[in-house]
């Protein structure tokens, strides 16, 4: 696994991680908005949310960029959000992670194929 990388918005290219956390806005199906802080370690599904709340199992959450406010929905995969993982200036990969609460699945799309990560 790659050791040093940053996460960026696929729309405005803003860096979305700080202090080993990816920071995104959330929008729930009931209209509630918030901010989520997720681990930058691919496959680590721990998070903090402000305001504190419990997502309902199976709930589809919309993630948004903290800078441009664009939805981060993956174009061809409606149950997934998409970020760009930048390793170096010219080396970057797509990261798709589940938008469905309770589904711990992440895909790292590289030029060599797709790496899959799952939680428990």
Secondary structure, DSSP 4 states (H G I P E B T S, - for coil): --SS-EEE-TTT--B-EETTEEEEEEE-TTS-EEEEEEESSTT---EEEES---PPTT-BPEEE-TTT--B-EETTEEEEEEEEEEEETTEEEEEEEE-BTT--EEEEEETTEEEEEE--
